[in-house]
Amino acid sequence: MNRSVDLVIVGLTAAARSAAIAAARGGRSALVVGRTTCRSRCRRFRRDLAAGLGGARRQVSVLTGVEVACADGAPGIEAVVLRRVRSGLLIAVNARALLVTTLVTTRVAAGLETPGWCQSDEFAARAARAQVPG
């Protein structure tokens, strides 16, 4: 699978749903990815997302059972590589922006760990509009 989207959104959260809806309403394509393979959670997320998208369903895709392996680009995001959790298969996605809506831990040079996350649906929606050049 090799595709191009304006925005890759990591996490199956309310903030991810809001960001995907905001991106679609702004005419942007988005790919929402999540690590979980829990069928009921994935089904619920897709149902809630579809209800919010209305006629813009084709602009947002959801891919579950994957994690971000790496993101690269200069000076910003140009490509995101995803890895299937079960098989290890790599998936390349050309993207103009990356938004992480889940609690993540980043190790800094001093050996400390700093949490980072989207704190609200409004923040995620603003980030989706601001980070995708148009």
C-alpha positions as CSV (number, residue, x, y, z in Angstrom):
1,M,0.0,0.0,0.0
2,N,1.4,3.3,-1.0
3,R,-0.8,6.4,-0.8
4,S,-0.8,10.2,-0.4
5,V,-2.8,12.1,2.2
6,D,-2.7,15.6,3.6
7,L,-2.7,14.5,7.2
8,V,-1.9,11.3,9.2
9,I,-3.6,11.3,12.5
10,V,-2.3,8.8,15.1
11,G,-4.8,7.4,17.7
12,L,-8.4,6.3,17.8
13,T,-9.4,9.0,20.2
14,A,-12.1,11.8,20.3
15,A,-9.4,14.3,19.5
16,A,-8.4,12.2,16.4
17,R,-12.1,12.0,15.3
18,S,-12.4,15.8,15.7
19,A,-9.2,16.5,13.7
20,A,-10.3,14.1,10.9
21,I,-13.7,15.8,10.7
22,A,-12.1,19.3,10.7
23,A,-9.6,18.2,8.0
24,A,-12.3,16.7,5.8
25,R,-14.5,19.8,6.1
26,G,-11.6,21.9,5.1
27,G,-11.1,19.9,1.9
28,R,-8.1,17.9,3.2
29,S,-7.6,14.1,3.0
30,A,-6.7,12.3,6.2
31,L,-5.6,8.9,7.3
32,V,-6.4,7.9,10.9
33,V,-4.2,5.1,12.2
34,G,-4.4,3.1,15.4
35,R,-2.6,0.3,17.1
36,T,-5.6,-1.5,18.5
37,T,-7.1,-4.5,16.8
38,C,-10.1,-4.6,19.1
39,R,-13.0,-5.0,16.7
40,S,-15.7,-3.3,18.9
41,R,-13.5,-0.3,19.5
42,C,-12.5,0.1,15.8
43,R,-16.2,-0.3,14.8
44,R,-17.3,2.3,17.3
45,F,-14.7,4.7,16.2
46,R,-15.6,4.3,12.5
47,R,-19.3,4.6,13.2
48,D,-18.8,7.9,15.2
49,L,-16.4,9.2,12.6
50,A,-18.9,8.5,9.8
51,A,-21.7,10.2,11.7
52,G,-19.6,13.4,12.0
53,L,-18.3,13.3,8.4
54,G,-21.6,13.2,6.6
55,G,-20.9,13.7,2.9
56,A,-17.1,13.9,3.3
57,R,-16.5,10.2,4.0
58,R,-14.2,9.6,1.1
59,Q,-11.7,12.1,2.4
60,V,-10.9,10.2,5.6
61,S,-9.6,6.6,5.8
62,V,-9.1,4.5,9.0
63,L,-6.3,1.9,9.3
64,T,-6.1,-0.2,12.4
65,G,-3.6,-2.6,13.7
66,V,-0.6,-0.4,12.7
67,E,1.9,1.8,14.5
68,V,4.1,4.6,13.3
69,A,7.6,3.2,12.5
70,C,9.1,6.6,11.5
71,A,8.3,9.9,10.0
72,D,10.7,11.9,7.8
73,G,11.0,15.0,5.7
74,A,12.9,18.2,5.4
75,P,11.9,20.8,6.7
76,G,8.6,19.2,7.7
77,I,6.8,15.9,7.4
78,E,7.0,14.3,3.9
79,A,6.6,10.6,4.6
80,V,5.2,8.4,7.3
81,V,6.1,4.7,7.5
82,L,3.6,2.5,9.3
83,R,4.2,-1.0,10.6
84,R,1.5,-3.7,10.9
85,V,1.5,-4.8,14.5
86,R,1.0,-8.5,13.8
87,S,3.0,-9.1,10.6
88,G,5.6,-6.4,10.7
89,L,4.6,-5.4,7.1
90,L,5.7,-1.8,6.3
91,I,3.3,0.7,4.7
92,A,4.6,3.9,3.1
93,V,2.4,7.0,3.2
94,N,3.2,10.4,1.6
95,A,1.8,13.0,4.0
96,R,2.1,16.7,4.5
97,A,1.5,16.6,8.3
98,L,1.4,14.3,11.3
99,L,-0.8,14.7,14.3
100,V,-0.4,12.4,17.4
101,T,-3.5,12.4,19.6
102,T,-2.5,9.7,22.0
103,L,-0.3,9.8,25.1
104,V,3.2,9.2,23.8
105,T,6.6,9.2,25.6
106,T,9.6,10.8,24.0
107,R,13.1,10.2,25.4
108,V,15.1,13.4,25.5
109,A,18.9,13.7,25.5
110,A,19.1,14.0,29.2
111,G,17.4,10.6,29.6
112,L,14.2,12.1,30.9
113,E,10.8,11.2,29.5
114,T,8.4,13.9,28.5
115,P,4.7,13.1,27.8
116,G,3.0,14.8,24.9
117,W,-0.6,14.6,23.9
118,C,-3.5,16.6,22.4
119,Q,-5.5,17.8,25.4
120,S,-8.8,18.5,23.8
121,D,-10.9,18.1,20.7
122,E,-10.7,21.8,20.0
123,F,-6.9,21.7,20.1
124,A,-6.8,18.7,17.7
125,A,-9.1,20.5,15.3
126,R,-7.1,23.7,15.3
127,A,-3.9,21.6,14.8
128,A,-5.4,19.8,11.8
129,R,-6.3,23.1,10.2
130,A,-3.0,24.8,11.0
131,Q,-0.5,22.1,10.2
132,V,-1.7,21.2,6.8
133,P,-0.5,23.7,4.3
134,G,-3.1,24.6,1.8
